């Protein structure tokens, strides 16, 4: 999936960018599918730098303020009055209730039938997903003075989250959770804008993404021309643990496809531990059923700790009994085994030495650094031996030396390690409060 910023200026077109418009593309069925999120003021002109408007497959509108939809009037002209004649098929346009009427009002003097001769309008509803070619699009109602939606767009296992215009609200959690790319409204500035229920500021955008969990890339957008973008970035960076990016017209983001799940019901993990994948996915399904508002997520990994049945039993017991809330793995092992690094907000199912699933875990914090960078707090949270830093280093040096032998790399304290903290979320009798 590829995302191109056609326009990202907030509230009105700026000197360097049109208003809200994002082109989302993916290949399927032997061709490229083109989905547009918003088509605000000035965006139709900029769009033509990237593709011919008559190759669009659908337009999805976040809400009906002109800086998000007014250039559909120009697109109507392109489709109806082009020299070759009107296009034979109507273009799907998904938006809030009243979209057709609002656009017809904007365009004075329409022929009978309004814009419906060129556009096939469809009303979106909160959490009711629809498809456009390879895309699954889920509207999420957000906090704005008019009916407004953010959208999760998914294809090939990649997730784009687009907030549209919104202030903070609980709906941002499922909207943003686990997104590979989050395009987040940050039109307001802390200390300057005090009105609630309209837009996020940089700090509220960063806080919402951090709270949702699993966001890989945070991009602030919808910044009006009167904002200093660096101020917005700095306010977000004060609460967001990673890099804060600013949307700019013409920028393109390639979203990675998700890795395929292991085949079959069973898979061997480490040395001699064969997990019951079917039972693990059944435990995962029970957790999802008990939490219907969780954001969509691919099937989780079903794995055991350690590299032996004895170690798997020892470590899962520490998880179920309470002290173990962290784990560590060699980055080189992930790469050797073809597995992606964990993501904050993602889940996995932990099994015992017999391969029986015992708990669903949710990753809450991730850090990659050299083995020697581990600190006393992480050693304590991992909950093994006497929980001291010295015993952690002793045990993990021996474990990672075995891993290095398995994957054929030399061992050293400079090896990159993924340090992961997690919570137990299922089953209820062992879950954290």
C-alpha positions in Angstrom: 0.0 0.0 0.0 1.3 3.4 -0.9 0.0 6.7 0.5 0.7 10.1 -1.2 0.0 13.4 0.4 -1.8 15.4 -2.3 -2.8 18.2 0.2 -2.4 18.7 3.9 -3.1 22.3 4.7 -5.6 22.8 7.4 -8.9 24.8 7.0 -7.8 26.5 3.7 -5.3 26.0 1.0 -1.8 27.3 1.9 1.0 28.7 -0.2 2.8 25.3 -0.2 -0.1 22.8 -0.2 -3.8 22.3 -1.1 -6.3 21.3 1.6 -6.9 17.8 2.8 -6.4 15.0 0.2 -4.6 11.7 0.4 -4.1 9.2 -2.4 -4.0 5.6 -1.3 -2.9 2.9 -3.9 -2.4 -0.8 -3.9 -2.0 -3.4 -6.6 -4.5 -6.2 -7.1 -6.2 -8.1 -9.9 -3.5 -7.0 -12.4 -3.8 -3.3 -11.9 -3.4 -0.4 -9.5 -6.4 0.7 -7.4 -6.7 4.4 -6.5 -8.6 5.5 -3.4 -8.8 9.1 -2.4 -9.3 10.3 1.2 -10.9 13.7 1.0 -10.8 16.2 -1.9 -10.5 19.6 -0.3 -10.0 23.1 -1.7 -7.2 23.2 -4.3 -6.6 19.5 -4.2 -7.9 18.6 -7.7 -5.2 20.5 -9.4 -2.5 18.9 -7.2 -4.0 15.5 -7.7 -3.3 15.7 -11.5 0.5 15.7 -10.8 0.0 12.1 -9.6 -2.7 10.6 -11.8 -5.4 11.3 -14.2 -8.7 12.0 -12.3 -10.6 9.6 -14.5 -8.6 6.7 -13.1 -9.9 7.1 -9.5 -11.8 4.1 -8.1 -13.5 5.8 -5.1 -13.4 8.9 -3.0 -14.0 8.7 0.8 -14.9 11.9 2.7 -14.2 12.5 6.3 -16.8 15.3 6.6 -18.5 18.0 4.6 -16.5 21.2 5.4 -15.2 22.7 2.2 -11.5 22.1 2.9 -12.3 18.4 2.8 -14.8 18.0 -0.1 -15.3 21.1 -2.2 -13.1 20.0 -5.1 -15.6 17.3 -5.9 -17.4 20.1 -7.7 -14.4 20.3 -10.1 -14.2 16.5 -10.4 -17.8 16.5 -11.5 -16.9 18.9 -14.3 -13.9 16.7 -15.3 -16.0 13.6 -15.5 -19.1 15.1 -17.2 -17.7 17.7 -19.7 -14.4 16.1 -20.8 -14.0 16.3 -24.7 -14.3 12.5 -25.0 -17.7 12.7 -23.4 -18.9 11.7 -19.9 -17.3 8.7 -18.3 -19.5 5.6 -18.6 -19.4 4.5 -14.9 -20.3 6.6 -11.9 -17.6 7.1 -9.3 -18.3 5.8 -5.8 -18.2 8.6 -3.2 -18.5 7.5 0.4 -19.3 10.2 3.0 -21.6 11.3 5.8 -25.3 11.6 5.5 -26.3 14.5 3.2 -23.2 14.4 1.1 -25.0 14.5 -2.3 -27.2 17.4 -1.2 -24.3 19.4 0.2 -22.3 19.1 -2.9 -25.2 19.9 -5.1 -25.8 23.1 -3.1 -22.1 24.1 -3.5 -22.4 23.7 -7.3 -25.0 26.3 -8.5 -27.0 25.4 -11.7 -26.6 21.7 -11.8 -28.5 19.8 -14.5 -31.6 17.7 -13.3 -30.5 14.9 -11.1 -27.6 16.8 -9.5 -24.3 15.2 -9.2 -25.7 11.7 -9.1 -25.2 11.3 -12.8 -21.4 11.2 -12.2 -21.2 10.0 -8.6 -22.6 7.0 -6.8 -23.1 8.3 -3.3 -22.9 5.9 -0.3 -23.5 6.9 3.4 -20.8 5.7 5.8 -21.7 4.6 9.4 -19.6 4.2 12.5 -17.6 1.0 12.5 -19.4 -0.4 9.4 -16.5 -1.4 7.1 -16.8 -1.4 3.3 -14.4 -2.5 0.5 -12.9 -0.8 -2.5 -11.0 -3.3 -4.6 -8.2 -4.6 -2.2 -9.0 -2.0 0.5 -11.0 -2.6 3.6 -12.1 0.8 4.9 -13.6 1.2 8.4 -15.2 4.6 9.3 -14.8 5.7 13.0 -17.0 8.5 14.2 -14.8 11.3 15.8 -15.1 14.5 17.7 -15.8 17.5 15.5 -18.7 20.1 15.4 -20.3 18.3 12.4 -20.7 14.6 11.6 -17.1 13.5 10.9 -15.2 10.3 10.5 -11.6 9.0 10.7 -10.8 6.0 8.6 -8.7 2.8 8.9 -7.6 1.7 5.5 -6.2 -1.9 5.3 -4.7 -3.8 2.4 -2.1 -6.6 2.3 -1.9 -6.5 6.1 -0.8 -2.9 6.2 -2.8 -0.3 8.1 -3.3 3.4 7.4 -5.1 5.5 10.0 -6.5 8.9 9.1 -8.2 10.9 11.8 -9.8 13.6 9.6 -10.6 16.6 11.8 -11.1 15.7 15.5 -10.4 16.6 19.0 -9.3 13.8 21.4 -12.0 11.2 22.1 -12.1 7.5 23.0 -12.7 6.5 19.4 -9.1 7.4 18.5 -7.9 4.3 20.4 -9.4 1.7 18.0 -8.8 4.1 15.0 -5.1 4.4 15.6 -4.1 1.2 17.3 -1.5 -0.8 15.5 -1.3 1.6 12.5 1.7 1.4 10.2 1.1 5.0 9.3 -1.1 7.5 11.3 -2.1 10.8 9.7 -3.3 12.8 12.6 -4.9 16.2 12.8 -2.8 18.8 14.7 -4.4 22.1 13.7 -4.4 23.6 17.2 -1.5 24.9 19.2 -1.2 24.4 22.9 -1.4 27.8 24.7 -3.1 29.5 21.7 -6.2 27.5 20.9 -8.5 26.8 23.8 -11.8 25.7 22.1 -12.6 22.1 22.7 -14.3 19.6 20.4 -12.8 20.8 17.1 -9.1 19.8 16.5 -6.2 18.1 18.2 -3.0 20.0 19.1 0.4 18.5 18.6 0.6 17.2 22.1 -2.9 15.7 22.1 -2.1 14.1 18.7 1.0 12.5 20.2 -0.7 11.5 23.4 -3.6 9.8 21.4 -1.2 7.8 19.2 0.8 6.7 22.3 -2.3 5.7 24.2 -3.7 3.7 21.3 -0.5 1.6 21.1 1.3 0.0 18.2 1.6 3.1 15.9 4.7 2.7 13.9 4.8 6.2 12.2 3.2 9.4 13.4 2.7 12.1 10.8 1.0 15.4 11.9 -1.3 16.9 9.2 -4.0 19.5 8.7 -1.7 22.3 9.9 -3.1 25.7 8.8 -0.7 28.1 7.0 -0.6 30.4 10.0 0.9 27.7 12.2 4.6 27.3 12.8 5.0 23.6 12.0 8.0 23.2 14.2 6.0 24.3 17.2 3.4 21.6 16.5 6.2 19.0 16.1 7.9 20.0 19.4 4.6 19.8 21.3 4.0 16.3 19.9 7.5 15.2 20.6 7.1 16.1 24.2 4.7 13.1 24.6 5.4 10.8 21.6 8.4 8.5 22.2 9.4 8.2 18.5 10.1 10.5 15.7 7.4 13.1 14.9 6.9 13.8 11.2 5.2 16.6 9.4 3.0 16.0 6.4 4.1 17.8 3.2 2.5 17.9 -0.2 4.0 15.3 -2.5 5.4 13.1 0.2 4.9 9.3 -0.4 4.8 6.5 2.2 5.2 2.9 1.3 3.5 0.7 3.9 4.9 -2.8 4.4 2.8 -5.8 3.8 2.3 -8.0 6.9 4.2 -11.3 7.0 2.2 -14.4 6.4 1.2 -16.6 9.4 2.8 -19.9 9.9 1.0 -22.7 8.1 -0.8 -25.6 9.8 -2.0 -26.1 13.3 1.3 -26.8 14.9 4.7 -25.0 14.6 8.0 -25.8 16.3 9.5 -22.9 18.3 13.0 -22.9 19.7 14.4 -26.3 20.5 11.8 -29.0 20.8 8.7 -26.9 21.7 5.8 -27.6 19.3 2.9 -25.2 20.0 -0.7 -26.0 19.4 -1.5 -23.2 17.1 -5.2 -24.1 16.7 -5.7 -23.9 20.4 -3.7 -20.7 20.6 -6.0 -19.1 18.0 -9.0 -20.3 19.9 -7.8 -18.6 23.0 -7.2 -15.5 20.9 -10.7 -15.7 19.5 -12.2 -15.9 23.0 -10.3 -12.8 24.0 -11.5 -10.9 20.9 -15.1 -12.0 21.5 -14.9 -10.6 25.0 -13.5 -7.3 23.7 -15.6 -6.5 20.6 -14.3 -2.9 20.3 -10.6 -3.9 19.8 -9.1 -2.6 16.6 -8.7 -5.2 13.8 -5.5 -7.2 14.0 -3.9 -10.1 12.1 -3.7 -13.5 13.7 -1.1 -13.3 16.5 2.0 -15.3 16.9 1.6 -18.5 19.0 4.9 -19.1 20.7 6.8 -20.4 23.7 9.5 -18.6 25.7 13.0 -19.8 25.7 14.7 -22.6 23.7 13.6 -25.7 25.5 10.5 -27.3 27.0 11.9 -26.9 30.5 12.7 -23.2 30.0 9.3 -22.6 28.4 7.6 -24.1 31.4 9.7 -22.1 33.8 9.1 -18.8 32.1 5.3 -19.2 31.5 4.9 -20.0 35.2 6.6 -16.7 36.0 4.1 -14.9 33.7 1.0 -16.6 35.0 2.1 -16.2 38.6 2.8 -12.5 38.2 6.4 -11.3 38.4 7.4 -11.6 34.7 6.2 -8.7 32.6 9.1 -8.3 30.2 11.2 -10.4 27.7 14.1 -9.9 25.4 15.1 -11.3 22.1 18.0 -10.9 19.7 17.2 -8.8 16.7 19.5 -11.1 14.6 17.2 -14.1 15.6 14.1 -12.3 14.4 15.9 -11.6 11.1 17.2 -15.1 10.8 13.8 -16.7 11.4 12.0 -14.3 9.0 9.9 -12.8 11.8 9.1 -9.1 12.3 10.0 -7.3 15.5 7.1 -7.0 17.9 5.0 -3.8 17.8 3.7 -1.9 20.8 0.0 -2.6 21.0 0.2 -6.0 19.2 -0.7 -9.3 20.8 0.8 -12.8 21.0 -0.2 -16.1 22.6 2.3 -17.6 25.1 2.5 -21.4 25.5 4.0 -23.8 28.0 6.6 -26.5 27.3 3.9 -28.9 26.1 2.7 -26.4 23.5 -0.5 -25.6 25.4 -1.5 -21.9 25.2 -1.7 -20.3 28.6 -2.0 -16.6 28.1 -2.6 -13.8 25.6 0.0 -11.0 26.0 -0.1 -7.4 24.8 3.1 -5.6 24.0 3.2 -2.3 25.8 6.7 -1.0 25.3 9.6 -1.8 23.0 13.2 -0.6 22.8 16.1 -1.8 20.6 19.6 -1.4 21.9 22.8 -3.3 22.6 22.7 -6.1 25.1 24.9 -4.1 27.5 22.3 -1.3 27.6 19.9 -3.3 29.8 19.2 -1.6 33.2 18.2 -2.7 36.6 14.5 -1.8 36.1 14.2 -4.0 33.1 15.9 -6.9 34.8 13.5 -6.6 37.7 10.5 -6.5 35.3 11.6 -9.6 33.5 11.1 -11.4 36.8 13.7 -14.2 36.5 16.1 -15.7 39.1 16.7 -13.1 41.9 15.6 -10.2 39.5 19.0 -8.4 39.8 20.9 -7.0 36.9 23.8 -9.3 37.5 21.7 -12.5 37.3 19.9 -11.2 34.3 23.1 -10.6 32.4 24.5 -14.0 33.5 21.4 -15.9 32.3 20.9 -14.0 29.1 24.5 -14.1 28.0 24.3 -17.9 28.2 20.9 -17.9 26.4 22.0 -15.5 23.7 25.2 -17.4 23.2 23.1 -20.5 22.4 21.0 -18.4 20.0 24.1 -17.1 18.3 25.3 -20.6 17.7 22.0 -21.6 16.3 21.9 -18.7 13.8 25.6 -18.6 13.0 26.6 -15.2 14.3 29.4 -14.3 16.9 28.2 -13.4 20.4 29.1 -10.1 22.0 27.6 -7.6 24.4 27.2 -5.2 21.5 24.5 -7.4 19.8 21.2 -5.6 19.2 18.4 -6.8 21.5 14.7 -6.1 21.4 13.6 -5.2 25.0 9.9 -5.8 25.3 7.4 -5.1 28.2 4.0 -6.6 28.1 0.7 -7.1 30.0 -1.3 -10.3 30.4 -4.8 -9.6 29.0 -6.4 -13.1 28.8 -7.8 -15.3 30.3 -9.5 -13.3 33.0 -8.2 -15.3 35.9 -4.6 -14.4 35.2 -5.1 -11.1 33.4 -3.6 -7.9 34.8 -6.1 -5.4 36.2 
